[in-house]
Every structure is written in C-alpha cells, then in structure tokens.
Amino acid sequence: MLRIHFTGRDLGAVRMAAGPDPLWETILSFHRLRDRRGPLVFGEWRTETRVRLKGETRLLGALIPKRGYFPDFLTPAESRTGLAEGLEALRATPAERVRAELALLAAGPPAFPARAAALGDDDPAAELGRLAGALRAYHRAAVEPYWPHIRARAEADRVVRGRALLDGGADALLATLPPMIRWRAPVLEADYPVDRELWLDGRGLLLQPSFFCRATPVVHRDPALPPVLVYPVTYAHAPVAVGHGGRGAGPSLGRLVGRTRSAVLGAIAHGTTTSELARRAGVSLASASQHACVLREAGLVVTLRHGNAVLHTLTPLGAALLHGGAQGMSGTGISGTGMSGTGMSGTGISGTAYGSSG
C-alpha cells in the first residue's frame, strides 16, 4: 500500500495538472504495449502502434521493465509544458543521477541489459541523446496520433476534480479520486504492489491524470523530487488516431446544425450536468440529454459520471468548433479530430509498479 501523508499546508497546496504529461503518457503507454490486459481499450491501439514502430523499443525495453522500477529521470517535471521541454531536461540529467538510478534498476529484476548500462558510461550525454531520440520516435508512433483523445480524457477528469474542489475544498477533491485511491485524512492511501510512505512535508501534491496509467497510481521513487501522483482517468474508450474515421465521423457531424444545438455546445463549455444544461440552454431535460448524446457521438463532448449525476465537457474538437479555430486542438504539436466517449476503463496492473514506478 502507498500512504501519502498530508499536513494542513499540503492540503492548501494540492494542484491539478493542466493536462496530460507527454513523457508520463509515453512511458506508461510502453507498459500497455507489452501487456495484454484491457483489450477493449488498448487492443486496436496496440495493433496500430506496432505497425508504426521501427525498432524504437529496443533501448526503451532495456530501461523500462514490464513491471517494477524505472528511472525517475525518464519523467522530468519539465515535460508538463511539452514533449520538447521534457526531452531537453532528460538530456541534461547529471551523470551522477543517471548512474545512481541505473544502479537501482540493476538491483531489481529482471536482468539488467548491457544496453541500459551504457547510459552510465564515460559519455552519458551521448547516450541520453540517443535515448531522447528513441523516446521521441516512440512517442510519434504510439502517443502523438491519439493525443487529442488522450487530452480530452485528461481534461474531462480535470473538470470533475475541479468541480469537487469548488464544492468541498481539497478534502472533497481527494475523496473523488478513482476507487483504488482512498482519502482517510490526513493520509491518502492507494493500492500499491509494495509498502511505501511518502511525507509531503509542506510541498503539496500535484495530481496528474493519465490515460495509459492502469489500476494503480504511480509516484517517483525518489522522495526528494517534487511530489506527483499519476493516476488513471476514470473512464476511457479506445483511443482513436487523428484522421481515423472512428466512432464520431460520418453522419453525426452532419446533424450539428441549428441554434439550439449551438446553444447546447456553448452551455457545455465549462462543464455542466444534464439538468444544468437543460436550464442554461432553455430546453427540456430529455432534449438536453439527446443533444448531449449527438454531440458525444460526433466527438465534440465527453460525458463522465460525477456522483449521482453525469458531467458533460468539451473535447478539443468541440472547443475548436465553438471558438471558430483550431487552437483548441493543439497539444504536442499536432492537430486533428480526436474521439472520445463514455465507459469504464479496463483493468490491469500498471507495469510501473513501484519506484518511478509507483
């Protein structure tokens, strides 16, 4: 079990990440690529991704075991502002830290590959450059095509947590996290493959929703690093690549005409329940539900359950349509139409079971 200890100051410093983290999604997706769990969510993604890969996994497989610890330097905090910034920070990792974290990796199962050991050789900067190149290439094949969908799921989760924070403060926010995480003030407990105690000591906690995180949350192994809790988004359909026909293409988009539906889309802009949507748009409850369904089928809206109600939020495509531009679709340097929907995420133990693993 993981136990995260809060002080009053820590509760006041709980923060939600602004969106998905490109490197966390990249590393965690590599775990999903190699396991067979969650076929409804990840089966088609695995098939499509393997077709696009061209040997990028060899070096990554040496550093990221199927389960257990992987080095903390693979997920620097700078990645929250973009993939390029994260890879730049990775390349700048001090040699002593690289060697120390590789020693931790070598101490655990499975056998430590010689390719990973080369990162700690006399020229770690050159090896880190090759690693950054492999991560960029893998991200381009496995994560970038699906980024609008990944971002939509993280943003929908952020809306749910933000509403809980506004309604009941940090206590309510922590109490709404997925079922494998339990708030028992002043300790946040989580299912975890090993026993760990993390003392925040006034530093607060960053909550980072992740599409590719599964079943158990993830934290850094080094307790001195800025505390971050990576946790699974609550609901997830299979990711649909940019340009893929998917569920939302076709006739549904053609139905998006008329003042009422435009009003409904605008009413959903900042997140709304179905009853709130009916009131804001001036329609009946049944009509609001029907309009939300059409928008969801068209890939413009995500619907999540929040307590006894459902909460509708815009996808990046929906936001771009509402605001008349493509700025809502920007993410890691790509644009396009991302699809989303409702449904519970599948099960499966995260390969990042402990350490940077979690």
C-alpha positions as CSV (number, residue, x, y, z in Angstrom):
1,M,0.0,0.0,0.0
2,L,1.1,3.6,-0.7
3,R,0.4,6.1,2.1
4,I,0.9,9.8,1.3
5,H,0.9,11.9,4.5
6,F,-0.5,15.5,4.4
7,T,-0.2,18.4,6.7
8,G,-2.6,21.4,6.7
9,R,-0.2,23.2,4.4
10,D,-0.1,20.3,2.0
11,L,-3.9,20.4,1.7
12,G,-3.7,24.0,0.6
13,A,-1.1,23.1,-2.0
14,V,-2.9,20.3,-3.8
15,R,-2.9,21.1,-7.5
16,M,-4.4,19.6,-10.7
17,A,-2.1,19.2,-13.7
18,A,-3.2,21.4,-16.6
19,G,-3.3,18.5,-19.0
20,P,-1.7,15.1,-19.7
21,D,2.1,14.9,-19.4
22,P,3.7,13.7,-22.7
23,L,6.5,11.8,-21.1
24,W,4.4,10.1,-18.5
25,E,2.0,9.0,-21.2
26,T,4.9,7.8,-23.4
27,I,6.5,5.7,-20.6
28,L,3.2,4.3,-19.4
29,S,2.0,3.5,-22.9
30,F,5.1,1.4,-23.3
31,H,3.8,-0.8,-20.5
32,R,0.4,-1.0,-22.1
33,L,2.0,-2.0,-25.4
34,R,3.6,-5.1,-23.8
35,D,0.8,-6.5,-21.8
36,R,-2.5,-8.0,-22.9
37,R,-4.8,-6.5,-20.4
38,G,-7.6,-4.1,-21.2
39,P,-8.1,-5.4,-24.8
40,L,-11.3,-3.4,-25.3
41,V,-9.5,-0.1,-24.6
42,F,-6.0,-0.9,-25.9
43,G,-6.3,-3.8,-28.3
44,E,-6.7,-1.8,-31.5
45,W,-4.2,0.8,-30.3
46,R,-1.6,-1.9,-29.8
47,T,-2.2,-3.3,-33.3
48,E,-1.9,0.1,-34.9
49,T,1.1,1.2,-32.9
50,R,3.1,-2.0,-33.6
51,V,2.7,-1.4,-37.3
52,R,4.2,2.1,-37.0
53,L,7.2,1.1,-34.8
54,K,10.6,0.7,-36.4
55,G,12.9,-0.6,-33.6
56,E,12.4,2.2,-31.2
57,T,11.5,-0.2,-28.4
58,R,14.9,-1.9,-28.1
59,L,16.5,0.8,-25.9
60,L,13.3,1.6,-24.1
61,G,12.8,-2.1,-23.2
62,A,16.3,-2.0,-21.6
63,L,15.3,0.9,-19.3
64,I,11.6,0.2,-18.7
65,P,10.9,-3.4,-17.4
66,K,7.4,-4.8,-17.8
67,R,6.9,-4.1,-14.1
68,G,8.8,-2.6,-11.3
69,Y,11.1,0.3,-11.0
70,F,12.1,2.5,-13.9
71,P,14.4,5.6,-13.6
72,D,12.8,8.8,-12.4
73,F,14.9,10.8,-14.9
74,L,12.6,9.5,-17.6
75,T,9.8,11.7,-16.5
76,P,11.2,15.1,-15.6
77,A,8.8,17.8,-14.4
78,E,9.6,19.9,-17.5
79,S,7.6,17.5,-19.6
80,R,4.4,19.1,-18.3
81,T,5.0,22.0,-20.6
82,G,5.6,19.9,-23.6
83,L,7.5,16.9,-25.1
84,A,10.4,19.0,-26.4
85,E,11.0,20.6,-23.0
86,G,10.8,17.2,-21.3
87,L,13.3,15.6,-23.6
88,E,15.6,18.6,-23.2
89,A,15.5,18.2,-19.4
90,L,16.2,14.4,-19.8
91,R,19.3,15.1,-22.0
92,A,20.5,17.5,-19.3
93,T,20.3,14.9,-16.5
94,P,23.5,14.9,-14.4
95,A,25.7,11.9,-15.0
96,E,25.7,11.1,-11.2
97,R,22.0,10.9,-11.1
98,V,21.9,8.7,-14.2
99,R,24.4,6.3,-12.6
100,A,22.5,6.3,-9.3
101,E,19.1,5.5,-10.8
102,L,20.6,2.9,-13.1
103,A,22.1,1.2,-10.1
104,L,18.6,1.0,-8.6
105,L,17.3,-0.5,-11.8
106,A,20.2,-3.0,-11.9
107,A,19.4,-4.1,-8.3
108,G,15.9,-5.3,-9.2
109,P,14.6,-8.0,-11.5
110,P,14.8,-8.7,-14.4
111,A,18.4,-8.9,-15.5
112,F,19.9,-5.5,-16.3
113,P,20.6,-5.2,-20.0
114,A,24.0,-4.1,-21.2
115,R,22.4,-1.5,-23.5
116,A,21.0,0.3,-20.4
117,A,24.3,0.1,-18.6
118,A,25.9,2.1,-21.5
119,L,24.0,5.2,-20.3
120,G,26.2,5.3,-17.3
121,D,29.5,5.1,-19.3
122,D,32.0,7.8,-19.8
123,D,29.8,9.7,-22.3
124,P,26.3,9.6,-20.7
125,A,25.4,12.8,-22.6
126,A,25.6,11.0,-26.0
127,E,23.7,8.0,-24.7
128,L,21.0,10.3,-23.2
129,G,20.8,11.9,-26.6
130,R,20.1,8.6,-28.2
131,L,17.5,7.8,-25.5
132,A,15.8,11.1,-26.2
133,G,15.7,10.2,-29.9
134,A,14.2,6.8,-29.2
135,L,11.5,8.3,-26.9
136,R,10.6,11.0,-29.5
137,A,10.3,8.3,-32.2
138,Y,8.2,6.0,-30.0
139,H,6.0,8.9,-28.9
140,R,5.4,9.8,-32.5
141,A,4.3,6.3,-33.3
142,A,2.4,5.4,-30.1
143,V,1.1,8.6,-28.5
144,E,1.0,11.5,-30.9
145,P,-1.6,10.2,-33.2
146,Y,-4.0,9.7,-30.3
147,W,-3.2,12.9,-28.4
148,P,-6.5,14.8,-28.9
149,H,-8.3,11.8,-27.4
150,I,-5.8,11.5,-24.5
151,R,-6.1,15.2,-23.8
152,A,-9.8,15.1,-23.9
153,R,-9.9,12.4,-21.3
154,A,-7.5,14.2,-19.0
155,E,-9.4,17.5,-19.4
156,A,-12.7,15.8,-18.6
157,D,-11.2,14.3,-15.5
158,R,-9.8,17.7,-14.5
159,V,-13.3,19.2,-14.8
160,V,-14.7,16.6,-12.4
161,R,-11.9,17.1,-9.9
162,G,-12.2,20.9,-10.2
163,R,-15.9,20.8,-9.5
164,A,-15.3,18.7,-6.4
165,L,-12.6,21.2,-5.3
166,L,-15.0,24.1,-5.7
167,D,-17.9,22.3,-3.9
168,G,-16.0,21.0,-1.0
169,G,-12.3,22.0,-1.0
170,A,-9.2,19.8,-1.1
171,D,-10.9,17.1,1.1
172,A,-13.7,16.7,-1.4
173,L,-11.2,16.7,-4.3
174,L,-9.1,13.9,-2.8
175,A,-12.2,11.9,-1.9
176,T,-13.3,11.9,-5.6
177,L,-10.1,10.2,-6.9
178,P,-10.5,6.7,-8.5
179,P,-11.5,3.8,-6.2
180,M,-8.0,2.4,-5.8
181,I,-7.2,5.7,-4.0
182,R,-8.8,6.5,-0.7
183,W,-8.7,9.7,1.3
184,R,-8.5,9.0,5.1
185,A,-7.5,12.3,6.4
186,P,-4.7,13.2,6.8
187,V,-3.4,10.2,4.7
188,L,-4.1,9.4,1.1
189,E,-4.0,5.6,0.7
190,A,-3.6,3.8,-2.6
191,D,-3.4,0.2,-3.8
192,Y,0.2,-0.4,-4.5
193,P,2.4,-3.5,-5.1
194,V,4.8,-2.6,-2.3
195,D,4.6,-0.7,1.0
196,R,5.6,2.9,0.7
197,E,5.3,6.0,2.9
198,L,5.5,9.4,1.2
199,W,5.7,12.5,3.5
200,L,4.8,15.7,1.7
201,D,6.2,18.0,4.4
202,G,4.5,21.1,3.2
203,R,5.4,20.7,-0.5
204,G,1.9,19.9,-1.6
205,L,0.9,17.3,-4.2
206,L,0.4,17.5,-8.0
207,L,-2.4,15.3,-9.2
208,Q,-1.7,14.1,-12.8
209,P,-4.4,12.2,-14.6
210,S,-3.1,9.7,-17.2
211,F,-4.8,7.8,-20.0
212,F,-2.2,5.0,-20.0
213,C,-1.9,4.6,-16.3
214,R,-3.8,1.4,-15.2
215,A,-5.2,0.0,-11.9
216,T,-2.6,1.5,-9.6
217,P,-1.2,5.1,-9.3
218,V,2.4,5.9,-9.9
219,V,4.8,8.1,-7.9
220,H,8.5,8.8,-8.2
221,R,10.9,6.5,-6.3
222,D,13.0,9.5,-5.0
223,P,11.0,11.1,-2.2
224,A,13.1,14.3,-2.6
225,L,11.6,15.0,-6.0
226,P,8.5,17.3,-6.3
227,P,5.6,15.1,-5.3
228,V,3.3,14.0,-8.1
229,L,0.6,11.3,-8.1
230,V,-0.1,9.9,-11.5
231,Y,-3.5,8.2,-11.5
232,P,-5.8,6.5,-14.1
233,V,-8.5,8.6,-15.7
234,T,-11.8,7.2,-14.5
235,Y,-13.4,6.4,-17.9
236,A,-11.8,5.6,-21.2
237,H,-12.8,4.3,-24.6
238,A,-10.3,3.1,-27.0
239,P,-8.1,5.9,-28.3
240,V,-8.8,6.9,-31.9
241,A,-6.0,8.3,-34.0
242,V,-6.0,11.7,-35.7
243,G,-7.6,11.3,-39.2
244,H,-9.1,7.9,-38.2
245,G,-12.8,7.6,-39.1
246,G,-13.7,6.1,-35.7
247,R,-17.0,6.4,-34.0
248,G,-17.5,10.1,-34.4
249,A,-17.0,10.6,-38.1
250,G,-19.8,10.5,-40.7
251,P,-23.5,11.3,-40.2
252,S,-23.3,12.6,-36.7
253,L,-21.3,15.7,-37.7
254,G,-23.9,16.5,-40.3
255,R,-26.5,16.7,-37.6
256,L,-24.7,19.6,-35.9
257,V,-26.8,22.5,-37.2
258,G,-29.3,24.9,-35.7
259,R,-29.4,27.4,-33.0
260,T,-30.4,25.0,-30.2
261,R,-27.5,22.7,-30.6
262,S,-25.1,25.6,-30.9
263,A,-26.5,26.9,-27.6
264,V,-26.1,23.4,-26.0
265,L,-22.5,23.3,-27.2
266,G,-21.8,26.7,-25.7
267,A,-23.5,25.7,-22.4
268,I,-21.2,22.7,-22.1
269,A,-18.1,24.9,-22.5
270,H,-17.1,25.0,-18.8
271,G,-18.6,21.6,-17.8
272,T,-22.2,21.0,-16.9
273,T,-24.6,18.3,-15.6
274,T,-27.6,17.4,-17.8
275,S,-30.1,19.3,-15.6
276,E,-27.8,22.4,-15.7
277,L,-27.5,22.0,-19.4
278,A,-31.3,22.0,-19.8
279,R,-31.6,25.1,-17.7
280,R,-28.8,27.0,-19.5
281,A,-30.0,26.1,-23.0
282,G,-33.6,26.6,-22.2
283,V,-34.7,23.1,-23.3
284,S,-36.3,20.1,-21.5
285,L,-34.2,17.6,-19.6
286,A,-34.9,14.9,-22.2
287,S,-33.9,17.3,-25.0
288,A,-30.7,18.3,-23.3
289,S,-29.8,14.6,-22.9
290,Q,-30.5,13.9,-26.6
291,H,-28.4,16.9,-27.7
292,A,-25.5,15.8,-25.5
293,C,-25.7,12.3,-26.9
294,V,-25.5,13.6,-30.5
295,L,-22.5,15.9,-29.6
296,R,-20.8,13.0,-27.8
297,E,-21.3,10.7,-30.8
298,A,-19.7,13.4,-33.0
299,G,-16.6,13.5,-30.8
300,L,-17.4,17.0,-29.5
301,V,-18.3,16.2,-25.9
302,V,-17.1,13.8,-23.2
303,T,-19.5,12.6,-20.6
304,L,-18.3,11.4,-17.2
305,R,-20.3,10.2,-14.1
306,H,-19.9,12.5,-11.1
307,G,-21.7,11.1,-8.1
308,N,-25.3,10.6,-8.9
309,A,-25.1,12.9,-12.0
310,V,-23.3,13.0,-15.3
311,L,-21.0,15.8,-16.2
312,H,-20.5,16.9,-19.8
313,T,-17.3,18.6,-21.0
314,L,-16.0,19.7,-24.4
315,T,-13.3,17.7,-26.3
316,P,-10.5,19.8,-28.0
317,L,-12.5,19.4,-31.3
318,G,-15.6,20.7,-29.6
319,A,-13.8,23.7,-28.2
320,A,-12.2,24.4,-31.6
321,L,-15.7,24.3,-33.2
322,L,-17.2,26.5,-30.5
323,H,-14.4,29.1,-30.7
324,G,-14.1,29.0,-34.5
325,G,-10.5,27.9,-34.8
326,A,-8.0,25.1,-34.4
327,Q,-6.3,26.5,-31.3
328,G,-8.3,24.1,-29.2
329,M,-6.7,21.2,-30.9
330,S,-3.1,22.0,-30.1
331,G,-1.3,19.5,-27.9
332,T,2.1,18.1,-28.7
333,G,2.4,19.8,-32.0
334,I,-0.4,18.0,-33.8
335,S,-3.9,18.9,-34.7
336,G,-6.9,16.9,-35.9
337,T,-10.1,15.3,-34.7
338,G,-9.8,13.2,-31.5
339,M,-12.6,10.9,-30.5
340,S,-14.0,10.2,-27.0
341,G,-16.9,8.6,-25.3
342,T,-18.0,7.0,-22.1
343,G,-17.3,3.7,-20.5
344,M,-15.2,2.3,-17.7
345,S,-11.6,1.8,-18.2
346,G,-10.4,-1.8,-18.2
347,T,-8.3,-3.4,-15.5
348,G,-4.7,-4.4,-15.4
349,I,-1.8,-3.8,-13.1
350,S,0.4,-0.9,-14.1
351,G,3.9,-2.1,-15.1
352,T,5.3,0.9,-13.2
353,A,4.6,-0.9,-10.0
354,Y,6.9,0.9,-7.7
355,G,9.7,3.4,-7.7
356,S,9.2,5.8,-10.6
357,S,7.1,3.3,-11.0
358,G,4.8,3.6,-8.3
